[in-house]
Amino acid sequence: MAKPDNRANNAVRQQHVIDNTVQKLHQTDQYLSEHADEISVTEREALQAKNERRRSSIEGLAEERRDEISDAQS
């Protein structure tokens, strides 16, 4: 049997995902600043592209979280 749809903690779960993504973004930025001269151009570009995708994800998740909070208050 399928679990009932429980959205009571969506905003909390979304914030947790946002926090983890921000942490990974900062860790990658730190890694790049400390080891940029030790890694290949390909790896550096891949990590930079990954962080761009993380930034986009954070924006989308933040918007979803705002919607969840707004829906919960109405």
N, C-alpha and C positions, 0 to 999 in steps of 0.2 A: 504494500500500500504506500502511496506517495505521501510524503510529509506535507502538512498544510503550509501554505505560503505565509511565512512569518517575516514581516518587514520591520518589526519593532526596533531592531538593532542595525538597520541598514546604514544609518549615518555613522554609527560607531565603527562598523566594519569598513566603511569607505575611508574613514579617517585613518584607520590602522593601515590600510593599503597605501594611502597618500604618504603617511609617515615613513613606511618602509621604502617606498619609491624615492622619496627625498633623501633618505639615508644612503641608498645605493648610488644616487646621482652624485652626492657629495663625496662618497668614497671613491668613485670613478674619477671625479675631478681632481681629488687629492693624488690619486695614483698617477694620473696623467701629468700633474705638475711635478711630481717627484721623480718620475721615470720616463719622461718624454724622450730623452736622449738615448734611452736604453731599449726602446721598443721600435718595431718597424713602422713605417708610414702607414701600411695597411692596417695594422692593429690599432694605431692611434686614430685613424679615420673611422674604423669600426666602432671604437669606444665613444668617439664624439657623436657619431650617428645614433648610437644607442642612447646616449644622454639626451639627444634632441627628441627621440621618441618618448623618453621618460618625461621630459618637460611637457610634451603634448598630452601624455596620459594624466599627468598631475592636473593640468588645466581642465580636462574632461571630467576627471573624478571630483574635482572641487565643485564644478558646476552641478554634477549629479548630487553631491552631498548637500549643496544649497537647496536644490529642489526637494530632496528628502526632508530636510528640516522644515522647509516651507509647507510641504504637504502634511507633515506631522502636526504643525501648529494650526492648520485650518480644519 
